[in-house]
């Protein structure tokens, strides 16, 4: 050991500290991960979630793997630190080296990695499982031997190490379940979905669920009274935005329950000012507002509808309280359900005919797919981003594990697609 260059010894210590930090962060992430969400993702076919769930099925072996890896790294690093300290400072360097190594170990191999793991347990668990799973197979004989000895000693002491590990994991993983289930009865699937949707609200923004401005039905105050009254009487919505010539010139929102105050009058007696007088002031929402925040904002402001604006103040669309509630409980109005069925039409050959304006999130929810949602919001936008233009003729392409064919197009968008999930592509 004394013949090895100091550079090599310092490099070896750094590698061992990184290994120790890996095992420390892995343990914290695995024990802190939301088990309910993990199970939900695993059922949807997420391979990362399935891998983590498989590792957590035997918490006693996983804990043994963490302890073995972490302690081996720390012991070897401490031994190398003693060698370096003695070579540089003599016998007195052992104490100095031990104190310095302990400080470095606590900061970089314990406190920092565990703090980061506690902040991002899911992301770190998915990444660490890529290394832990093959490592668990590689070290299985050693882990099994150590674990068997520990369990037998624990049994002699009147305890079960496996039960203790399970209890420790249970405290960290069953929080969502205890919120909804004080009696420990099984949660129905429908309620599980609602609970998961509530937990996922913070991951989406109002831009993800808004009705785009080109689909917004409103009242243009520049139109004549007869046209406005006809729109009010035939509208399927309870709230309509008021504007002049363009939605960017919004002047309020009219709740149709207030329309009865002027609908009983003769057309000649109804004026634009009378309609506007029954409207509320326009309510604007930044497009990056998280859904859980906006749900609270709707409650606080006693509003049911808002105009979504981008960073330049331009109106992008509208979002309603009903849209937010449907994110939690699913479609609960007949019109919404009928529209979704019309936008997504299953075919006899296993394909689906889907309208280009359908939200990717709605497609994923209706068909249990996992089309990418971190970019364009609609299927048309997703296809145009991939193709980089609106095609002049019918084209087909593969996106991840989905086969997509264009069916109908205009000069502005692709209106209809045929889409199929290929089970042979992962």
Residue pairs with C-beta under 8 A, 6 or more apart in sequence:
1 83
2 83
2 87
6 84
6 87
6 88
9 80
9 83
9 84
10 84
12 76
12 77
12 80
13 77
13 80
13 81
13 84
16 73
16 74
16 76
16 77
16 80
17 73
17 77
17 104
17 105
17 108
17 109
19 69
19 73
20 70
20 73
20 74
20 77
20 105
20 109
20 110
21 108
21 109
21 110
21 112
21 113
22 69
22 113
22 128
22 131
23 66
23 69
23 70
23 73
24 70
24 109
24 110
24 113
24 114
24 117
25 113
25 114
25 116
25 117
25 124
25 128
26 66
26 117
26 124
26 125
26 128
26 132
27 63
27 66
27 70
27 117
28 113
28 114
28 117
28 118
28 121
29 117
29 118
29 120
29 121
29 122
29 124
29 125
29 128
30 52
30 55
30 56
30 62
30 121
30 125
30 128
31 168
31 169
31 172
32 117
32 118
32 121
32 172
33 52
33 121
33 122
33 125
33 172
33 173
34 121
34 122
34 173
34 175
34 176
34 199
35 56
35 169
35 172
35 173
35 174
36 173
36 174
36 175
36 176
36 177
36 192
36 195
36 196
36 199
37 122
37 176
37 196
37 199
38 49
38 52
38 53
38 56
38 122
38 173
39 53
40 192
40 196
41 48
41 49
42 49
42 50
42 53
44 368
44 370
45 370
47 426
48 126
48 129
49 126
51 126
51 129
51 130
51 133
52 125
52 126
52 129
54 133
55 62
55 129
55 132
55 133
55 136
56 62
56 169
59 162
59 165
59 166
59 168
59 169
60 147
60 151
60 161
60 162
60 165
61 136
61 143
61 144
61 147
62 132
62 136
63 165
64 143
64 146
64 147
64 150
65 132
65 135
65 136
65 139
65 143
68 139
68 142
68 143
68 146
69 135
69 139
73 109
74 105
74 109
77 101
77 105
78 98
78 101
81 97
81 98
81 100
81 101
82 94
82 97
82 98
84 97
85 93
85 94
85 96
85 97
85 98
86 93
86 94
86 97
87 93
89 96
89 97
116 124
117 124
136 143
147 161
150 161
151 160
151 161
151 162
154 160
154 161
154 164
176 195
176 199
177 187
179 195
180 187
180 191
180 195
181 187
187 195
193 330
194 328
194 329
197 327
197 328
197 329
198 328
201 290
201 291
201 292
201 295
201 327
201 328
202 290
202 291
202 292
203 290
204 290
204 291
204 327
204 361
205 287
205 288
205 289
205 290
205 291
206 285
206 286
206 287
206 289
206 291
206 294
206 306
206 308
206 319
207 287
207 288
207 308
207 316
207 377
208 291
208 359
208 361
208 373
208 377
209 291
209 319
209 323
209 324
209 327
209 359
209 361
210 287
210 308
210 316
210 317
210 318
210 319
210 323
211 317
211 318
211 319
211 320
211 323
212 316
212 317
212 357
212 378
213 247
213 315
213 316
213 317
213 318
215 317
215 357
216 241
216 247
216 317
216 318
217 231
217 235
217 237
217 240
218 240
218 241
218 242
218 243
218 247
219 228
219 231
219 232
219 240
219 241
219 242
219 243
219 254
219 275
220 228
220 243
220 244
220 245
221 228
221 242
221 243
221 244
221 251
221 272
221 275
221 276
222 244
222 245
225 267
225 270
225 271
225 272
226 267
228 272
228 275
229 263
229 267
229 270
231 240
232 240
232 254
232 256
232 259
232 263
233 263
235 256
236 335
237 256
238 255
238 256
238 257
238 304
239 253
239 254
239 255
239 256
239 304
239 305
239 320
240 253
240 254
240 256
241 247
241 250
241 252
241 253
241 254
241 282
241 305
241 307
241 318
242 250
242 251
242 252
242 253
242 254
242 275
242 276
242 279
242 282
243 249
243 250
243 251
244 251
247 307
247 315
248 314
248 315
250 282
250 307
250 315
251 276
251 279
251 282
252 276
252 279
252 280
252 281
252 282
253 279
253 280
253 282
253 283
253 305
254 275
254 278
254 279
254 280
255 280
255 304
258 278
258 279
259 278
261 278
262 269
262 270
262 274
262 275
262 278
263 270
265 274
280 303
282 307
283 301
283 303
283 305
283 306
283 307
284 306
284 307
284 308
284 309
285 294
285 297
285 306
285 307
285 308
285 309
285 319
286 308
286 309
286 310
286 311
287 308
287 309
287 310
287 311
287 316
289 297
291 324
291 327
294 306
294 319
294 324
295 324
297 303
298 304
298 306
298 321
298 324
303 321
304 320
304 321
304 322
305 318
305 319
305 320
305 321
306 318
306 319
306 320
307 315
307 317
307 318
308 315
308 316
308 317
308 318
308 319
309 315
309 316
310 316
322 333
325 332
326 332
326 336
330 365
331 337
331 340
340 362
340 366
342 355
343 354
343 355
343 357
343 358
343 362
344 352
344 353
344 354
344 355
344 358
344 362
344 363
344 366
344 367
345 352
345 353
345 354
346 352
346 353
347 353
347 418
350 420
351 418
351 419
351 420
352 367
352 418
352 419
352 420
353 407
353 416
353 417
353 418
354 363
354 379
354 416
354 417
354 418
354 419
355 379
355 415
355 416
355 417
356 378
356 379
356 380
356 383
356 413
356 414
356 415
356 416
356 417
357 378
357 379
357 380
357 413
357 415
358 378
358 379
359 377
359 378
360 371
360 372
360 373
360 376
360 377
360 378
360 379
360 382
361 373
361 377
363 369
363 371
363 379
363 419
364 370
364 371
364 373
367 421
369 402
369 421
370 400
371 379
371 382
371 399
371 400
371 402
372 382
372 399
372 400
375 381
375 382
375 385
376 382
376 384
376 385
379 417
379 419
380 413
380 414
380 415
382 399
383 397
383 404
383 406
383 414
383 417
384 390
384 413
384 414
386 397
386 399
387 395
387 397
390 409
390 411
390 412
390 413
390 414
391 406
391 409
391 414
394 405
394 406
394 407
395 405
395 406
396 403
396 404
396 405
396 406
397 403
397 404
398 404
398 422
398 425
400 425
401 421
401 422
401 423
401 425
401 426
402 419
402 420
402 421
402 422
403 419
403 420
403 421
403 422
404 417
404 418
404 419
405 417
405 418
405 419
406 414
406 416
406 417
407 415
407 416
407 417
407 418
408 414
408 415
408 416
409 415
